[in-house]
Amino acid sequence: MISRLLPLLVFAALVGLLLFGIEWNKHHEMTEVPSPLIGKPAPEFTLPLLYDSTKSVSRKDLLGKPYLLNVFGSWCPTCQFEHPILTAQIKPLGLKLVGLDWKDQPEDAKRWLAQFGNPYDAVITDQDGRAGIDFGVYMAPESFLVDAQGMIRYKRIGMFTPETIKSELLPKIAELSRPATTP
């Protein structure tokens, strides 16, 4: 009798786990993963420019003005969906937009940007992914809002949407222009 019910019990347990996972995911989106780098200096890096690998950009080169570091790759399908949003809605904000081509071949990235357009003020390459590791990147797209002093103020895991720009990015950009308060 129990041997006949065993497959049914296993099936019911699997359905229960699946439903639990779906319900848990509704309340714990991937974009809610907190970054330990918020409020800390951006990691040190010196990476070659995509279009001129004899030149490089470092963390120090980007100090002085806030910027948005957008991690992308030609291999990333979600990046393709985010790309027109970067072009149409983030680029017009006047914030420096730095593309970090992550774990990608430079020729593939150049072809991809030629096809979809290049909204970036600078594109740096991280072929081996080491800079991405230092930033805590585990997927693309991801974006980091870095203030003029080089401190990470916001991290977005996943693509920007018009809604996340309005509800998350714009308030964080506005905070950058507020004078610091002393306790």
N, C-alpha and C positions, 0 to 999 in steps of 0.2 A: 504494500500500500504506500509506504513512504517513498519507495523508489519511483513510483508513478508520479508522486507530487513533487519530487525533487526538481525536475526541469521547470515546472510551473513556479516554484519558489525562487529558483535562480532567475528566471525571467522577470518576476515581480521585483526582485531586489535590483536588477539592472534598470528597470523602468523607474524605480524609486530614486536611484542614484542619478539618473539622467534628469529627472524632474527637479531634484535638489540642486544639481549643477545649473540648470536653466534659471531657477529662482535666485540662486546666489549671484549669478552673473548679472541679473537685472539690477541688483543693489550694489554691485562692486565692479564697475566698469574698469577696463584697463587704463583709461585715462585718469583714474583716481589713485594710481600708484604714486605715493609721495616720493619726491626726489630728495635725497639727503643733501643735494647741492644747493637747494634754494637758500638764498641769503649768504652763500659762500662764494669765494672767487671762482670764476670759470677756470677749469684746468689749463695748465700751461700746454701750449702746442705751437708748433711751427710746421705748416703744411704747404705743399706746392700749389700754385695756382693751376687750375685746369687748363687754361689756354696758353700758359707760359710756365712750364715746369722748372725753368731756370730761376724763377722768382717765387718767393714764398710769403705767407702771411702768418703772423704769430698773434698770440693773445695780446701782447703789448702793442702791436700795430693797430689793434681795434679799440684801444682805450681812448677816451675823450668824448665819444658819442654813443648813445645806446644803439644796440643792433639786435636783430632777430637772426639767430643761427638756425637754419632749416636743414635737417638731415634728410637726404633723398638718395635715390639710386635709380638707374635706368631699368633695373630689374624689378622695381617695386610698382605693382599695379595701383595701389592706393595713392602713390605719389602722382600718378598721371591724373587722378581725379582731383587731387589737391592743387595741382599746378595752375589751372585757370583761376582759382580762388586767390592764390598768392599774387598772380598778375593783376587781377581786377580789383581786389579788395585790400590786400596788405601793402603792396607796392605804393599805392596812392597815399598811404598814411605818412609817408616821408621818413619812415624808419629805415635805417640801413638794413638791407636784406643780404645775408651771407649764406650761400649755399654750401653745404658740406656733402660732397659726393662720397658716399660711404660704401666701402666694399664693392667697388665698381671699377671697371676698366675705363680709363680716360677716353678712349675712342668711342665707347658705348655711350658715355655721358655726353660727349660732344654731339653725337648723332641725335640723342634724345632731346637735348636742349635746342638743337637746330629744328627738330620736328615740332616741338611744343612751345618754343619760345624761351627766352632767358630773362626772368624777372630780377635776377640777382645783381647786386652791385659788385660782388666778388664771388667766385666759385673756387673752393679749395677741395683738394682730394685727399681722401683717407683710404687708400687701397687696402691696407692691411687691417684696418678697423681699430687700431690702437687708440687713436684720439676718441673714437666713439666709445670705447671701453672706459676711458677716463671720464667721459661725460655721462656714463651710465646708460648709453643707448643700447636697446635690445631689439628694436624694430625701426622700420622707416614707414612713414615719416614721423619724425619727432622734431620739436622746435624748442629753442631756449631763448628767452628774452634776457639780454644782458645789459646792465646799466653802464653809464659812462665810466664808472670806476672798475668795471670788469666783474661785477657781482651778478650772479644768476638770480633773477627775480621771479621767473615763471618758467615752467616746463609744460609743454603740451605733448602728450603721447597720442599718436594718431593724427589724422588729417584735420586741418582747420575747416570749419564750415562757416557760413555767414552767421549762424547763431553763436558759435564759440568765439568768433571774433568779437561780436557785440558783447557777449556776457562775460568773457574771460580776458581776452587780449586787450581790448580797449581800456578797461578799468586798470589793468596792470601798466599800460603805457601812461595813463593819466597819473598814476602814482609816481612815476619817474620824474615828473615835472613839479611835483609838490616839494616844498622845502622840508628838509629833515627836521623832525621835532626832537627836542631833548627831553628826557624823562624828568 
